[in-house]
Amino acid sequence: MTIRKEQSSWKRWFVLCVTSIGLGAWGWAQDAQVCGQMNNVRGYKILLDDIHFNSGSTGDLEKNLMSLLNNQLEGHIRDQGDELRLVRCTGRVPRGEDSFPRLTMEGLVNRDVVLEVWGEIFAPSAGKHQVFLNYVMLPLSVESISPFLQRQYQPKVGSTPDEIVAWLADLDELDAYAKAARAVRMLNLNGPAAYDNAKADLEAASSSLQPAFGTKPTASQKQLLAFLLKRKCEILRDARTNTNYKGPLRLVPDAVVEKECPAGGGQ
């Protein structure tokens, strides 16, 4: 009788495990189907979802505009020499944070996705466009800082769709968010061996985002800037004493560290 109970209990446990794994795989598979292209690209990736041009554009014209944006943005990233890869996710428009449950986030991180972006563009009014973009930085976790960021822009560009596409392709913020997330990913994967590259990414991201956010950043923008400084200062302080790190940051003078990371800053 005892043996039968143990066998029955083991079978129930096994079925539950298989079911749990199957549901998790199914959940990720459903999400991956909308952007299977990411599986064919190696390296750190930016996913470019649909950006809707709400200016009376026909379906064919919008597809052509997205194709143009993809080509121009890919060229811009390549010219920057950032070793990031752009992946076009045609037809994908996340509904917001609800589209990124834990399994989806883990699946994207495991596929080296560092940024996903989508949005809408409205017809110009009073000489300005209304551009709304959504960013998800991976693997930034909600426990440390929200990976989700929404931005509204009013670029003073011409009224033609081609001109707004060119403006989007040169938007430095996109590159900055990708670098911020990539720095965290490299640190998670490689620890002290990633200190040099991660510090460079964190500094580049901060340098681009500070002027982009302006003199009155929102609470979430302040939080992101503080996070970038904190991670950079953690690298600077640990690099000088960590025996697993052998790079040039070991030799950074105290005065330089205190200047870049004053007391109370980067803590």
N, C-alpha and C positions, 0 to 999 in steps of 0.2 A: 504493500500500500504506500509506504514512504517513497519507494523508488518511482512509482507511478506519479505521485504528486510532484516529485522533483522534475521528472521528465515533462509533465504538463506545464510546470512553472517555467522551465527552460524554453519550451516551445513558444509560450506566450511572449517571453522576453525577446526571443529571436524574431518573431513576427513583428513585434513592436519596433525593433531596431531596423529591420528591413523596410518596414512601412515608413519610418521616419526618414531614412536615407533616401528612399524612393521619392517621397514628397519633396524633400529638399532639392534633389536633382531635378525633379519635374518643375519646381518653382523657378530654378535658375534657367532651365532649358527654355521655359516659356519666355523669359526675359531676353535670353541670348538670341532667340530667333529673330528679334527685331533688329539686331545688329550683329549678325554672324560674321560680318567682315572683320571684326576686331580679332577674330581667331586666326586670320591670315596675315596679320601684321605683327612683327616682333619689335620689342623695345617699348619705351614709355609712350603712352598714347593719349591723344586728345580726341574725344568723340564729338563730332559736329552733327547734332540732330537738326531737325527742320527749324528754320527761322522763317516765319510767315511774313510776307510783304503785303500788308492789308491796305493796298492802295489801288484796288481795282484790277490787280494783276490776274491774268488768266492762269489756269493750272500749268499750261505749257511754259508760260513766261516765268512763273515762279520756279519751276524746275530748272530752267535755264539760268536764272539768277543764282540759285543755290549751287549749280554746277560752276558758275563763274566764281562765286565766293570760295568754294572748295579749292579751286585751282589757285586763286590769288593768295588765299590764306596758307595753302601748302607751300607756295613759293616764298612767302614771308617767313614762315617758320624755318624753311631750309636756308634762307639767306642769313638768319640769325645764328645758325650753327648750333642750335640747342639740342640736337639729337632727339627731338620729339617727333612723333609720327601722328599725322592727322588721319582720322578714320571717319568717313562720311556714313552716317546712319540714316539713310533715306526712309522717310515715313515715321520716324521715331519722334514723338512729342510727349515727354514725361508729364504727368499730372501734378508734379510737385514732389514734396518729400514722401508722399504716400507711394510713389513709384520706386522708392529705394529702401525696401525692407532690408533687414540684416543680411539675408542670403544673397540678395542682389548686389549689395555693397561689397560683400566678400568676393563674389564672383568677378566683379569689375576689378577689384584690387588684385586678385590672383591672375588676372589677364593684363596686369601692368597699366591699367587705365588710371591716369592722374587727374583728368579733368573731363567733364561733360558739359556741353553748352547748348542751349536752345533759346528761342525767344520770338518776339513779334516786332514788326516795324509798321508804323502808321503813317499815313499820308502827311506831308509837311503842312504846317500851319504857322502863319506869321514868319515864314522863312526858316523854320526849324522842323526837323523830323522828331518824332517821338519813338525812341528805341528802347525796348524792354528786353533784357537778357537775363537768363538764369544760369548760374554756375553751380556745379557740384565738384568740390575738390576732394580727391581720394588719395590717401586713406585717412584724412582728417576725421576724427571721431567726435561724436556729439559730447562725449565725456570731457574732452579737452577744449574743443571749440567747434562750433557748428560748421559742417562742410558745405552748407547751403548759403548761397549769396544771391540776392536779386539786385539788379542795377538798372537805373533809368538814365538815359542819355538824351541830350538835345543837340545833336551835332549841327553845326552851321555849314552845311554842304549844299551842293546843287540839288535840284529837284528830281533829277533822273535816277532811276533805280541803279544804274551802273555806278554812279558816284557814291551812293550809300554803300554799295558792295565794297568799293575801294576803301571807304572809311572803315568799315568793319574789318577788312583784311589787315589794316594797319593798327588795329586797336591793341595797344601794348598790354592792357590789363589781362587779356586772355593768356598771353605768354607768362605774365607775372603769377597768375593763379596756378598755372601748370607747374611753374618752377617751385612755388611754395609747397605744393603737394608732393612733387618729386623729391624735394629735400627730405621730407618726413619719411617717404617710402625708402629712400636710400639709407637713412639712419636706422630705420626698423630692420632692414635687411642686412646691412653691413657694419653697423656700429661705428667704432672709431675709424675704420678704414674709409668711411664715407665723409669724414669731417671736412676735408678740403672742398670737395664738390658741393656738399650740402650747404656749407657756409656761403659759398659763392652764389648758390641759388637763392638762399634766404636774403642775402644782401641785394641781389638784383630785383627780387620780388618787392622788397620793401622800398627800394629806390623808385620803382615804377608806380607803386600804389599810393605812396604818400602824396605826390602831386595830383594823382587821379582822384583821390578822396577829398582833396581841397582842405581849406582851413577849418571846416566844420564837419568832420567825419561823423557818421552815425555810430551808435553804440556797437553794432556788429563790426563795423569797419575799424573802430578803435581796438576792439578785441582781437581782430586779425593782425593788426600792426603790432600789438603788444605780444602776441603769440610768436610772430616772426623774430622779434627782438629777443624774446626769452629763449627760443631755441638756439639762436646764434650765440648768445652769451653762455648757454650751457656748453656749447662746443668749445668756445674760447677758454672757459675755466677748466674744463675736464682735459682738454688737449695737453695742457702744460704738466699734468701729473699722471695721466693714464699711461702706463707702461706698454699698452697695446697699440698706442698711437706713436708713429715715428716721423710724422710730417713736420712742415715748417711752423705750424701753429704752436709747437712746443716752445719756440723762441720768442713769441710775442711778448714785449716788455709789459710789466705791471701797469705802467702809466697808460699804455695804449688800451689795455683791457678795461681799466677804470674809466677811461674817457668814453669808450664805446658802450660800456656797461656800468654806469655809475651806480652807487649804492641805492638800492630800491628799484633799479631799472633792470629789466630782464630776469626778474626773480619769479 
